[in-house]
Amino acid sequence: MAKATINLCAVVVVIFSFISLVSANQDQQDCESSQTQLELNACWSQLAGEIEGKVKTAYLEIVRALEQAGEKNALKLLKRAQRYWEQYRDVQCEGARQLYEGGSVAKTVEATCRAKTGRNRIGDLDVTYSDRLQK
């Protein structure tokens, strides 16, 4: 039963990764069709929020799978890595925004950074945990 749950969770993570990668170009194209800076800010902010939700969902699926498998050390390290990743994302994207502070594009730059960093995190979670979860 536990192995089946772990395999199911691995499939969910892989699906989330695939969906994120396939939809990445479409999302970017949708935002690039915005006519004003205000529309770009809103579009990228919404996209960043959606991707961050996908990161959280993938992360929580892995947490559940590791808990069910009794992988206490892996779970502890995953939680630590997630905290550090969130700190990295926040500082990285704040730095990107700071380059344009005072300009109308600053919010778009930060939101774009958060979206791209989130997509990368989903890929990292997939690479790191999909093989382990399939065992």
ZIPECOR-V766323 format. One line per field, one symbol per residue. psi: psi as a letter, one per 40 degrees, with the letter a starting at -180 (. if undefined). burial: 1 if it has 24 or more other ideal C-beta (glycine too) atoms within 12 Angstrom, else 0. Layout:
psi=???
burial=???
This chain:
psi=ddddddddddddddddddddddeddddddddeeididdddddddddddddddddddddddddddddddefgddddddddddddddddddddddddddddeheieedddddddddddddddddddddddedddde.
burial=000001001101110110010001001000100000000110111011011101101110111111001010001001000100100010011001100000000111111111111111111111011101100
